[in-house]
């Protein structure tokens, strides 16, 4: 049977035909083997840390299997959430409810009956035991979404669970490191740590080469190399772009992947991403409260204030998901047309601090970047890709 593009390139699901195995920290040991080792270590919790959209969840699905994963998110929890009730619901256990018992009695020729209702709450021990007996592995994705207070509560719950040999994997971002897990004294000596590195271009190329080969579509190595650069270290983004290429080729009844198709596929891909409001919030910055902001003439004819320059600087070549401040400052200076620039570094840092405060106070999708310890981190490669190609659509 001829495979369809959507069967091969799967941005939001397990990529059966384009899964690429990578080695763990230049050891020659694959991430899959390292995770298997961690899960077989009784009484230990596995902590996986890596950048967003790097395939951390896909790795868990590959090793553990979809039928055995009990996946929850840090976003599922707040201070009022019952940790074990949430897990029980995921595995289909009736964590709490009401049971009615009936009793019948006969006296002479008369029959009497009465009923009694009792409420019950399943103990966490029962939930843990069910997961162990059914070979379920608890995967807490996006652990950083939970508040610091909730992270500490979850860590306390997990300590007892892993002691009872429940297999648990906690997944988080690197610069929002799960301190509640990795720096928890109670979990000292009970952690298996796995740091996921950013994808290398040679591994990202394999996704495109494997996928197009399955579809009998020829792709030159040079084209695959360009794709590997533009997908910003994200295998998920590579899947998106390749699927867009296939859609354009089918629509135009073509088989050749050239530079023109690439450019159009990049723009076409951004239709999937809804970051226009995020860009707008970042570009506007905080309310100026009637004060006039200084604007700068850019080399491409735009007139932008410093918040606009920050957004433009993120989008420029080369595409980077982590930029130290000096490099970022130089990007801004190079954008400004005039050579008479009076823009000191402290002013830029102040604006970055303001922007950080705005984004932290909004929904998760707005936290697309993080300014921390002298470095700008792009938390979501899809957002950076949208910055580079999405704004050209409209």
C-alpha atoms as one frame of an Amber mdcrd trajectory, in Angstrom:
protein
   0.000   0.000   0.000   1.280   3.447  -0.964   1.981   5.528   2.113   0.480
   8.992   2.385   2.451  12.019   3.542   0.370  12.308   6.712   1.258   8.695
   7.596   4.976   9.441   7.291   5.407  12.966   8.660   3.607  13.334  12.000
   4.322  16.588  13.864   1.950  15.841  16.728   2.091  12.059  17.015   4.568
   9.203  17.219   6.637   9.192  13.981   6.623   5.500  13.122   8.438   5.889
   9.785  10.760   8.771  10.620  11.868   8.019  14.172  15.571   8.774  14.589
  17.615   7.360  17.450  20.404   9.542  18.876  23.343   8.885  21.154  23.440
  10.112  24.741  26.020  12.868  25.418  28.646  11.477  22.997  28.866   8.227
  24.934  27.917   5.947  22.075  24.915   4.899  24.170  21.508   5.712  22.714
  18.953   7.767  24.638  16.618   4.784  24.374  19.089   2.476  26.108  19.823
   5.094  28.769  16.098   5.483  29.549  15.643   1.701  29.706  18.503   1.533
  32.201  16.949   4.296  34.322  13.516   2.663  34.383  14.996  -0.662  35.474
  16.668   0.932  38.487  14.247   0.130  41.304  13.440   2.907  43.754  14.742
   5.699  41.483  12.911   8.560  39.827  13.945   9.467  36.266  14.409  13.158
  35.471  14.570  14.129  31.785  15.570  17.697  31.009  15.850  19.192  27.540
  14.757  22.105  25.339  11.171  22.402  24.090  10.080  20.420  21.009  13.140
  18.146  21.201  11.283  14.826  21.315  11.415  14.134  25.061   7.862  12.764
  25.123   8.405  10.824  21.891  11.452   9.194  23.509   9.268   8.053  26.418
   6.641   6.698  24.023   9.288   4.777  22.069  10.820   3.134  25.144   7.772
   2.666  27.381   5.067   2.120  24.773   1.839   4.070  24.410  -0.209   1.413
  26.226   1.984   1.604  29.317   2.343   5.363  29.714   0.230   7.284  32.221
   0.917  10.815  31.028   0.014  13.878  33.057   1.206  17.489  32.843   2.461
  19.929  35.425  -0.351  22.163  34.131  -2.887  19.642  35.495  -2.032  20.615
  39.051  -2.675  23.535  41.334  -2.648  23.880  45.113  -6.151  22.358  45.379
  -5.533  19.381  43.093  -5.476  15.898  44.583  -2.345  14.353  43.051  -3.459
  10.736  43.260  -7.033  11.472  42.183  -5.630  12.921  38.959  -3.538   9.819
  38.321  -6.442   7.501  39.194  -8.617   9.310  36.641  -5.936   8.847  33.971
  -5.834   5.083  34.476  -9.619   4.774  34.838  -9.772   3.956  38.537 -12.807
   5.171  40.571 -10.826   7.169  43.100 -13.816   8.288  45.109 -17.509   7.517
  45.082 -20.415   5.981  46.954 -21.301   2.334  47.436 -24.710   1.034  48.510
 -25.209  -2.276  50.333 -28.600  -3.922  50.852 -29.665  -6.263  53.658 -32.774
  -8.430  53.586 -34.394  -9.964  56.666 -37.346 -12.386  57.000 -39.562 -12.535
  60.089 -42.590 -14.821  59.893 -44.304 -14.188  56.595 -42.882 -10.652  56.336
 -39.811  -9.658  54.412 -37.952  -6.483  55.210 -34.963  -4.911  53.555 -32.845
  -1.885  54.153 -29.926  -0.300  52.394 -26.849   1.540  53.546 -24.741   3.962
  51.548 -21.105   4.627  52.290 -18.700   7.016  50.673 -15.200   5.847  49.894
 -11.888   7.306  48.756  -9.348   5.022  47.141  -6.016   5.160  48.928  -2.899
   6.262  47.081  -1.453   2.827  47.893  -4.172   1.234  45.749  -3.380   3.574
  42.853   0.341   2.837  43.115  -0.268  -0.896  43.347  -2.559  -0.841  40.308
   0.099   0.940  38.233   2.822  -1.485  39.322   0.720  -4.602  38.665  -0.301
  -3.327  35.227   3.246  -2.179  34.312   2.211   1.456  34.023   4.861   4.183
  34.014   3.917   7.625  35.297   5.274  10.364  32.994   4.884  13.924  34.310
   5.415  16.111  31.253   6.046  19.866  31.480   6.768  19.633  35.192   7.810
  23.307  35.108   4.180  24.329  34.414   3.314  23.571  38.051   3.931  26.305
  40.615   7.061  25.980  42.815   4.814  25.166  45.790   3.007  22.440  43.857
   6.298  21.067  42.555   7.447  20.584  46.158   4.185  18.819  47.066   4.482
  16.553  44.032   8.096  15.745  44.895   6.992  14.673  48.386   4.313  12.398
  46.918   6.755  10.892  44.424   9.351  10.071  47.082   7.056   7.501  48.691
   5.791   6.235  45.322   9.257   5.405  43.942  10.186   3.781  47.256   7.296
   1.404  46.563   8.873   0.862  43.111   6.430   2.840  40.996   8.259   3.868
  37.814   8.144   7.655  37.383   9.597   9.988  34.734   9.604  13.774  35.219
  10.117  15.903  32.078  11.108  19.584  32.190  12.954  22.416  30.439  16.662
  23.033  31.187  16.657  26.686  32.254  13.518  26.085  34.314  15.259  23.112
  35.845  13.081  21.020  38.130  14.859  22.103  41.328  12.087  20.536  43.408
  13.274  17.210  41.999  16.993  17.561  41.308  17.829  19.590  44.404  15.503
  17.800  46.794  17.543  16.332  49.654  14.898  13.644  50.244  15.444  12.370
  46.702  19.235  12.446  46.899  20.590   9.135  45.644  17.199   8.232  44.177
  17.506  10.039  40.837  18.403   8.879  37.343  19.298  12.048  35.434  18.999
  12.271  31.649  19.926  15.527  29.889  18.562  15.755  26.346  20.861  17.704
  24.052  19.649  19.836  21.154  19.402  17.938  17.889  22.334  18.123  15.519
  21.720  18.970  11.883  22.951  15.560  10.722  20.253  13.832  12.820  17.523
  16.223  11.693  18.464  15.549   8.074  17.702  11.859   8.630  14.047  12.676
   9.325  13.658  14.320   5.919  15.739  11.727   4.060  13.937   8.746   5.636
  10.494  10.259   5.166  10.814  11.329   1.543  12.407   7.981   0.712   9.309
   6.235   2.112   7.183   8.431  -0.155   9.441   7.863  -3.186  10.143  11.589
  -3.428  13.687  12.572  -4.332  15.405  15.108  -2.101  18.928  16.406  -2.639
  21.314  16.329   0.305  21.812  20.103   0.002  18.056  20.688   0.367  17.904
  18.409   3.418  20.771  20.423   4.923  18.831  23.674   4.493  15.812  22.114
   6.153  17.959  20.960   9.061  19.141  24.519   9.687  15.726  26.151   9.392
  13.917  23.732  11.720  15.861  25.244  14.641  17.013  21.998  16.290  13.387
  20.797  16.552  12.408  17.397  15.093   8.756  18.388  15.457   9.282  21.446
  13.289  11.084  19.302  10.723   7.993  17.068  10.572   5.774  20.130  10.057
   7.901  21.565   7.231   8.249  18.239   5.421   4.473  17.720   5.571   3.990
  21.212   4.109   6.398  20.390   1.273   4.393  17.257   0.473   1.115  19.193
   0.474   2.500  21.786  -1.955   3.989  19.124  -4.241   0.701  17.213  -4.389
  -1.297  20.380  -5.040   0.965  21.341  -7.939   1.471  17.747  -9.119   5.232
  18.080  -8.855   7.972  15.793  -7.566  10.966  18.138  -7.362  11.921  19.772
  -4.056  13.727  23.000  -4.930  14.517  26.276  -3.159  11.255  27.850  -4.306
   9.220  25.042  -2.743  11.276  25.383   0.449  10.583  29.099   0.815   6.872
  28.620   0.233   6.746  25.625   2.561   8.302  27.674   5.374   5.610  30.333
   5.046   2.874  27.737   4.549   3.938  25.904   7.713   3.424  28.974   9.888
  -0.329  28.870   9.146  -0.394  26.124  11.813   1.051  28.435  14.484  -0.934
  31.060  16.355   1.691  33.454  17.677   0.435  36.746  16.251  -0.836  37.947
  19.648   2.447  36.943  21.283   4.420  38.997  18.758   2.050  41.920  19.257
   2.426  41.872  23.060   6.220  41.673  22.822   6.459  44.424  20.219   4.258
  46.824  22.207   5.972  46.245  25.537   4.466  47.758  28.718   1.954  50.593
  28.696   4.003  53.803  28.117   1.483  55.798  30.192   1.600  58.756  27.868
   5.381  58.915  27.609   6.922  59.166  24.142   9.231  56.300  23.242  12.328
  56.774  21.166  12.132  55.188  17.731  15.010  54.011  15.554  15.284  53.814
  11.779  16.279  50.294  10.734  18.402  49.270   7.766  15.335  47.777   6.043
  13.258  50.963   6.326  11.232  50.265   9.473  10.797  52.652  12.367  10.802
  50.743  15.642  11.131  51.401  19.345  13.429  49.215  21.435  10.773  46.558
  22.061  10.246  46.255  18.322  14.009  46.007  17.833  14.187  43.176  20.379
  11.599  41.188  18.412  13.337  41.889  15.085  16.717  40.870  16.518  15.348
  37.477  17.532  14.215  36.816  13.970  17.511  37.588  12.218  20.126  35.159
  10.874  21.547  32.951  12.071  18.481  31.485  13.830  19.422  30.800  17.459
  17.384  29.475  20.388  19.963  30.675  22.928  21.735  34.048  22.627  24.109
  35.617  25.135  23.501  39.301  25.838  26.550  40.742  24.031  25.640  38.865
  20.871  22.034  40.011  21.192  23.046  43.635  21.782  25.205  43.546  18.647
  22.244  42.220  16.655  20.196  45.234  17.744  22.972  47.702  16.873  23.359
  46.135  13.437  19.643  46.606  12.766  19.780  50.377  13.311  20.533  52.449
  10.229  22.386  55.420  11.651  25.956  55.154  12.907  25.213  57.756  15.585
  23.662  55.268  18.008  23.080  56.227  21.604  21.821  52.962  22.988  23.609
  51.713  26.075  23.550  48.122  27.188  21.812  48.854  30.474  18.823  50.319
  28.621  18.493  47.116  26.586  18.722  45.008  29.746  16.055  47.153  31.397
  13.714  46.612  28.460  14.385  42.854  28.559  13.510  42.857  32.269  10.253
  44.678  31.526   9.422  42.231  28.767  10.177  39.275  31.029   7.758  40.641
  33.631   4.981  41.052  31.067   5.356  37.536  29.663   5.531  35.885  33.096
   2.183  37.411  34.003   0.371  35.955  30.990  -0.711  32.532  29.740   1.889
  29.884  28.938   1.875  30.478  25.167   3.127  34.037  25.787   6.200  32.791
  27.648   7.976  32.260  24.349  11.290  33.685  25.525  13.088  33.929  28.835
  15.735  36.475  29.856  17.782  34.856  32.571  21.386  35.043  33.811  22.575
  37.212  30.921  21.102  34.993  28.218  17.960  35.161  26.068  16.390  31.740
  25.683  13.783  31.028  23.019  11.617  28.490  24.817   9.625  27.454  21.772
  11.350  26.853  18.402   7.962  27.102  16.674   7.651  30.685  17.919  11.055
  31.617  16.488  10.155  29.957  13.207   6.948  32.030  13.125   8.974  35.177
  13.766  11.186  34.367  10.803   8.481  33.320   8.313   4.964  33.866   9.632
   4.856  37.631   9.605   5.607  37.590   5.863   2.201  36.031   5.195   0.109
  38.951   6.041
